[in-house]
Amino acid sequence: MPFFYLKLSSFAVFLFLSIVPIVSVADSYSVNKIIVADPYSRALPPISENGAVYLIVTNHGQNIDQLIGATTPKARNAEIHTHTMEDGMAKMRMVDAVDLLPHAEVIFKPSGHHIMLIGLVEPLKAGANFPLTLYFRDAGHLSVVVNIRALDGSPVRQKDADSNGPVAVSRQAKEGSIVELSVTAKCAPTNERLIYRCRIKLSEENVGNPVDDAEFTASVDMPSMRGAHSQIPVPAKYEGRGVYYVDLKFEMLGKWELKLEFLGSSYPQQLLELTIAS
């Protein structure tokens, strides 16, 4: 069922809001017997083209209803998506509707149901918000305000709304290798969309001497959606003083795993946790 966003005048918006049966208390909104709570999105890098909205929908009615669509001026299109497991791989797909059973709630969350924002017209910046209209088969439509949270889903403190700290920092030492390694990785966005340059510093764990003779590849994957956003291994290049660099693709904010595979048997595989935050 297609939906279209119409740009309304301020008077039309006032008239529209005055006739729709909406009750809003804090982050809870309702129309007829449907209640939508805590709608939020997560901050994304300015170069990101797509985003997502999460929320909780509760049907307090006696009959089944369906969420059948959404629109927002924040993106060219909004679609209902879900994740399914196929052959052990998490895959995202669009669905026409989500069933809302009587006296039950449906949680839209990462790695599950969500509203996909296709073609963002402006970046999702932590601390900001935007309007979203949800369409239900029987209850009608409901306008809500989506708050943009930090990458971990937590509310953004005002003083942090404009901060841009390190994108990713992780440290890990492995046992059982000929030389125990201290591994530090820091990634920052490049001018190429979704591409981050990761600098990886290797040093001897006990004495701190830089390791300048390693050969390895780097790859990334999201533990929460394993296989859905993975990348094939990319050879790292030596920069100097134990620092190597590699350009990797991170398709969204959140927790990632960075895997280092060393050639030969000098060092074991290194698995680090990265948090992409901006």
C-alpha positions as CSV (number, residue, x, y, z in Angstrom):
1,M,0.0,0.0,0.0
2,P,1.8,3.2,-1.1
3,F,2.0,6.3,1.1
4,F,3.0,9.8,0.2
5,Y,4.3,12.6,2.4
6,L,2.6,16.0,1.7
7,K,4.2,19.3,2.7
8,L,1.5,21.2,4.6
9,S,1.2,24.9,5.5
10,S,1.4,25.8,9.1
11,F,-2.4,26.4,9.2
12,A,-3.0,23.0,7.6
13,V,-0.7,21.3,10.2
14,F,-2.7,23.0,13.0
15,L,-6.0,21.9,11.5
16,F,-4.7,18.3,10.9
17,L,-3.5,18.0,14.5
18,S,-6.7,19.4,15.9
19,I,-9.0,16.8,14.3
20,V,-6.9,13.6,14.8
21,P,-7.8,11.8,18.0
22,I,-4.3,11.7,19.6
23,V,-3.4,11.8,23.2
24,S,0.3,12.4,24.0
25,V,1.9,12.0,27.4
26,A,5.7,12.3,27.5
27,D,6.8,9.6,25.0
28,S,3.5,7.8,24.7
29,Y,0.9,8.4,22.0
30,S,-2.5,6.8,21.3
31,V,-5.2,6.6,18.7
32,N,-8.3,4.6,19.4
33,K,-7.1,1.4,21.2
34,I,-3.5,1.6,19.9
35,I,-0.7,3.0,22.1
36,V,2.8,3.8,20.7
37,A,5.5,4.3,23.3
38,D,9.1,5.4,23.3
39,P,9.7,6.1,19.5
40,Y,13.4,6.6,18.9
41,S,16.1,6.4,16.4
42,R,19.9,6.2,16.7
43,A,22.5,8.7,15.5
44,L,24.3,8.0,12.3
45,P,27.3,9.4,10.4
46,P,26.4,12.4,8.1
47,I,27.2,10.2,5.1
48,S,24.6,7.6,6.0
49,E,21.7,7.3,3.5
50,N,19.4,5.1,5.6
51,G,18.3,4.9,9.2
52,A,15.8,3.2,11.5
53,V,13.1,3.9,14.0
54,Y,12.3,1.7,17.0
55,L,9.2,1.8,19.3
56,I,6.7,-0.2,21.2
57,V,3.1,-0.7,19.9
58,T,0.4,-2.1,22.2
59,N,-3.1,-3.0,21.1
60,H,-5.6,-2.5,23.9
61,G,-8.5,-3.4,21.7
62,Q,-10.6,-6.6,21.4
63,N,-9.7,-7.1,17.8
64,I,-6.5,-7.7,15.8
65,D,-5.1,-4.7,14.0
66,Q,-2.1,-4.1,11.8
67,L,0.6,-1.5,11.3
68,I,0.6,-1.1,7.6
69,G,2.9,1.8,6.9
70,A,4.7,5.0,7.9
71,T,5.8,8.4,6.5
72,T,8.2,11.1,7.6
73,P,9.7,14.2,6.2
74,K,13.1,13.0,7.5
75,A,13.4,10.5,4.6
76,R,12.2,10.0,1.1
77,N,10.5,6.7,2.1
78,A,9.7,4.7,5.2
79,E,9.2,1.0,5.1
80,I,8.4,-1.7,7.7
81,H,11.3,-4.1,7.9
82,T,12.1,-7.2,9.9
83,H,15.1,-9.6,10.3
84,T,14.8,-13.3,9.6
85,M,17.3,-16.2,9.8
86,E,18.0,-17.9,6.6
87,D,20.7,-20.7,6.4
88,G,22.2,-19.4,9.6
89,M,22.5,-15.8,8.3
90,A,20.5,-12.8,9.5
91,K,18.7,-11.1,6.6
92,M,16.7,-7.9,6.6
93,R,13.5,-7.8,4.5
94,M,10.5,-5.5,4.0
95,V,7.1,-6.6,5.1
96,D,3.7,-5.2,4.1
97,A,2.3,-5.2,7.7
98,V,2.9,-6.3,11.3
99,D,0.0,-8.0,13.1
100,L,-1.1,-6.3,16.4
101,L,-2.9,-9.0,18.5
102,P,-5.5,-7.9,21.1
103,H,-4.0,-7.0,24.5
104,A,-0.5,-7.6,23.3
105,E,2.6,-5.5,22.5
106,V,5.0,-5.6,19.7
107,I,8.5,-4.3,20.3
108,F,10.3,-2.7,17.3
109,K,14.0,-3.1,18.1
110,P,17.4,-3.7,16.5
111,S,17.7,-7.1,14.9
112,G,13.8,-7.3,14.8
113,H,10.9,-5.3,13.5
114,H,11.8,-1.6,12.7
115,I,10.8,1.3,10.5
116,M,13.4,1.7,7.9
117,L,14.1,5.2,6.8
118,I,15.2,5.1,3.1
119,G,17.0,8.1,1.7
120,L,17.6,10.4,4.6
121,V,17.2,14.1,3.7
122,E,19.4,15.2,6.6
123,P,21.6,13.4,9.1
124,L,20.3,11.7,12.2
125,K,22.0,13.8,14.9
126,A,22.0,12.8,18.6
127,G,19.8,15.0,20.7
128,A,17.5,16.1,17.8
129,N,14.0,14.7,16.9
130,F,11.7,14.5,13.9
131,P,8.0,13.7,13.2
132,L,6.8,10.3,12.0
133,T,3.2,9.2,11.0
134,L,2.2,5.6,11.5
135,Y,-0.7,4.1,9.6
136,F,-2.9,1.3,11.1
137,R,-5.4,-0.8,9.2
138,D,-8.3,-0.1,11.6
139,A,-7.2,2.5,14.1
140,G,-6.2,5.1,11.5
141,H,-3.0,7.2,11.5
142,L,-1.0,8.5,14.4
143,S,1.7,11.2,14.5
144,V,4.6,10.8,16.9
145,V,7.9,12.5,17.7
146,V,11.0,10.4,17.3
147,N,13.9,11.2,19.6
148,I,17.4,10.6,18.2
149,R,19.5,8.8,20.8
150,A,23.1,7.9,21.2
151,L,24.3,4.7,19.4
152,D,23.7,2.5,22.4
153,G,20.0,3.6,22.5
154,S,20.4,5.7,25.7
155,P,19.0,9.2,25.9
156,V,21.5,12.0,25.0
157,R,22.5,14.5,27.6
158,Q,22.3,18.0,26.2
159,K,26.0,18.7,26.7
160,D,26.8,15.6,24.7
161,A,24.5,16.4,21.8
162,D,27.2,18.1,19.7
163,S,30.2,16.1,20.8
164,N,32.3,14.1,18.4
165,G,34.6,11.8,20.4
166,P,36.7,8.9,19.2
167,V,34.8,6.7,16.8
168,A,36.2,3.4,18.0
169,V,38.8,2.4,20.6
170,S,39.6,-1.1,21.8
171,R,42.5,-2.9,23.5
172,Q,43.1,-6.6,23.9
173,A,46.0,-8.9,24.7
174,K,46.1,-12.5,23.7
175,E,47.8,-15.4,25.5
176,G,49.6,-18.3,23.9
177,S,51.4,-16.4,21.1
178,I,55.1,-16.4,20.7
179,V,55.0,-12.7,21.5
180,E,52.0,-11.5,23.5
181,L,50.4,-8.6,21.7
182,S,48.9,-5.4,22.9
183,V,46.4,-4.4,20.2
184,T,44.8,-0.9,19.9
185,A,42.4,0.0,17.1
186,K,40.9,3.4,16.4
187,C,38.6,4.1,13.4
188,A,37.5,7.4,11.9
189,P,35.2,8.2,9.0
190,T,36.7,9.1,5.6
191,N,35.2,11.2,2.8
192,E,33.9,8.0,1.2
193,R,30.4,7.0,2.3
194,L,30.4,4.4,5.1
195,I,34.2,3.9,4.8
196,Y,36.3,4.2,8.0
197,R,40.1,4.2,8.2
198,C,41.1,2.0,11.1
199,R,44.6,2.4,12.5
200,I,45.8,-0.7,14.4
201,K,48.8,-0.4,16.7
202,L,50.6,-3.6,17.6
203,S,53.2,-3.8,20.4
204,E,54.8,-6.4,22.6
205,E,52.6,-6.8,25.7
206,N,55.4,-6.9,28.3
207,V,58.0,-4.4,27.0
208,G,56.0,-2.2,24.7
209,N,58.2,-2.5,21.7
210,P,56.3,-1.8,18.4
211,V,55.7,-4.8,16.2
212,D,56.7,-3.7,12.7
213,D,56.9,-7.0,10.8
214,A,53.3,-8.4,11.0
215,E,51.3,-9.4,8.0
216,F,47.5,-9.6,8.6
217,T,44.1,-9.0,7.2
218,A,41.2,-7.3,8.9
219,S,37.5,-7.9,8.7
220,V,34.4,-6.7,10.6
221,D,31.0,-8.1,11.6
222,M,28.1,-7.1,13.8
223,P,27.5,-9.6,16.7
224,S,23.8,-8.6,16.9
225,M,23.2,-9.4,13.2
226,R,26.0,-11.8,12.4
227,G,26.6,-12.2,8.7
228,A,24.2,-9.5,7.6
229,H,26.9,-6.7,7.5
230,S,30.1,-8.7,7.4
231,Q,33.0,-7.7,5.2
232,I,35.6,-9.9,3.5
233,P,39.1,-9.6,4.9
234,V,41.2,-6.7,3.7
235,P,45.1,-6.7,3.9
236,A,46.5,-4.1,6.4
237,K,49.2,-1.7,5.3
238,Y,52.1,-0.7,7.4
239,E,52.3,3.0,8.4
240,G,55.2,3.0,10.8
241,R,56.2,2.6,14.5
242,G,54.0,-0.5,14.9
243,V,50.9,1.2,13.3
244,Y,49.0,-0.4,10.5
245,Y,46.0,0.9,8.6
246,V,43.1,-0.5,6.7
247,D,39.9,1.0,5.2
248,L,36.8,-0.9,6.2
249,K,33.1,-0.5,5.6
250,F,30.7,0.1,8.6
251,E,27.1,0.3,7.5
252,M,25.6,1.5,10.8
253,L,26.5,2.6,14.3
254,G,26.8,0.1,17.1
255,K,29.0,-2.7,18.4
256,W,31.2,-4.4,15.8
257,E,33.8,-7.2,16.0
258,L,37.2,-6.5,14.3
259,K,39.0,-9.7,13.4
260,L,42.7,-9.8,12.6
261,E,44.0,-12.8,10.9
262,F,47.8,-13.0,10.8
263,L,49.7,-14.8,8.0
264,G,51.9,-17.6,9.1
265,S,52.0,-18.7,12.7
266,S,53.7,-15.8,14.5
267,Y,50.5,-14.5,16.1
268,P,47.1,-15.9,16.8
269,Q,43.9,-14.5,15.6
270,Q,42.9,-11.3,17.4
271,L,39.2,-10.5,18.0
272,L,38.4,-7.0,19.2
273,E,35.2,-5.2,20.0
274,L,34.7,-1.8,18.4
275,T,32.0,0.8,19.0
276,I,31.1,2.9,16.0
277,A,29.7,6.1,17.5
278,S,29.7,8.8,14.8
